[in-house]
Amino acid sequence: MQPPSIRRRTFVVGTSLGVALLAAARHALAAKAQKADFGYRPSPKDGKSCASCRLFTATAPGKGSCAVVEGDVSPSGWCMAYSPRQRGDGS
């Protein structure tokens, strides 16, 4: 008795679906969160601010971007994703 064979059409459809699901998952992982999701606020909290966070990148005077939160963020801002820069961390 021979094992059941996979039809070409079933294989192609299954493979296409798998590739589509992987692409969708990758896009979802790459998307940034909304500010409200991380409790972003434009003012520091307990002396901690975006300017001293390793996820913050200054883009212009008084503006910056975050690796986690979507949109412009203030260097004076703060959110739950705050992660202090380490000594010697030039990022």
C-alpha positions as CSV (number, residue, x, y, z in Angstrom):
1,M,0.0,0.0,0.0
2,Q,1.4,3.4,-0.9
3,P,1.1,6.4,1.4
4,P,-1.4,9.1,0.3
5,S,0.2,11.6,-2.0
6,I,-0.3,15.4,-1.6
7,R,-1.9,17.0,-4.5
8,R,0.1,19.7,-6.2
9,R,-2.8,22.2,-5.7
10,T,-3.0,21.4,-2.0
11,F,0.7,21.9,-1.6
12,V,0.7,25.2,-3.5
13,V,-2.2,26.6,-1.6
14,G,-0.8,25.4,1.8
15,T,2.6,26.9,1.0
16,S,1.1,30.2,-0.1
17,L,-1.0,30.4,3.0
18,G,2.0,29.7,5.2
19,V,4.1,32.4,3.5
20,A,1.2,34.9,3.8
21,L,0.9,34.2,7.5
22,L,4.6,34.6,8.1
23,A,4.6,37.9,6.3
24,A,1.6,39.2,8.4
25,A,3.3,38.1,11.6
26,R,6.6,39.8,10.6
27,H,4.7,43.1,9.9
28,A,2.8,42.9,13.2
29,L,6.1,42.5,15.1
30,A,7.6,45.5,13.3
31,A,4.7,47.8,14.1
32,K,5.2,50.3,16.9
33,A,2.7,50.7,19.8
34,Q,0.4,53.6,20.3
35,K,1.5,56.1,23.0
36,A,-1.5,55.3,25.2
37,D,-0.5,51.6,25.2
38,F,2.6,52.5,27.1
39,G,1.2,55.3,29.2
40,Y,3.3,57.9,27.4
41,R,3.2,61.4,28.9
42,P,5.1,64.5,27.7
43,S,6.7,65.1,31.1
44,P,9.3,63.2,33.1
45,K,8.4,60.7,35.8
46,D,10.6,60.5,39.0
47,G,13.5,62.2,37.2
48,K,13.3,59.7,34.2
49,S,12.8,61.0,30.7
50,C,13.0,59.9,27.1
51,A,16.3,61.8,26.7
52,S,18.0,59.4,29.1
53,C,16.3,56.3,27.6
54,R,18.2,53.9,25.3
55,L,15.1,53.6,23.0
56,F,15.1,57.4,22.3
57,T,16.7,59.0,19.3
58,A,16.8,62.8,18.9
59,T,15.6,63.9,15.5
60,A,15.5,67.7,16.0
61,P,15.8,70.1,18.9
62,G,12.9,69.3,21.3
63,K,11.8,66.2,19.2
64,G,12.7,62.6,19.0
65,S,11.5,59.2,18.1
66,C,11.2,56.0,20.0
67,A,12.0,52.4,19.0
68,V,8.8,51.2,20.7
69,V,6.3,54.1,20.7
70,E,4.8,55.5,17.4
71,G,5.1,59.1,16.4
72,D,7.2,62.1,17.7
73,V,8.1,62.0,21.4
74,S,9.4,64.7,23.6
75,P,12.9,64.4,25.1
76,S,11.2,65.4,28.4
77,G,8.5,62.6,28.0
78,W,8.3,59.3,29.7
79,C,6.5,55.9,29.2
80,M,6.5,52.4,30.7
81,A,9.1,51.2,28.1
82,Y,11.7,53.5,29.7
83,S,15.1,51.8,29.8
84,P,18.0,53.8,31.1
85,R,21.1,54.2,29.0
86,Q,24.1,52.4,30.4
87,R,27.3,54.2,31.1
88,G,29.3,54.6,28.0
89,D,26.2,53.8,25.9
90,G,26.6,56.3,23.1
91,S,23.2,55.5,21.4
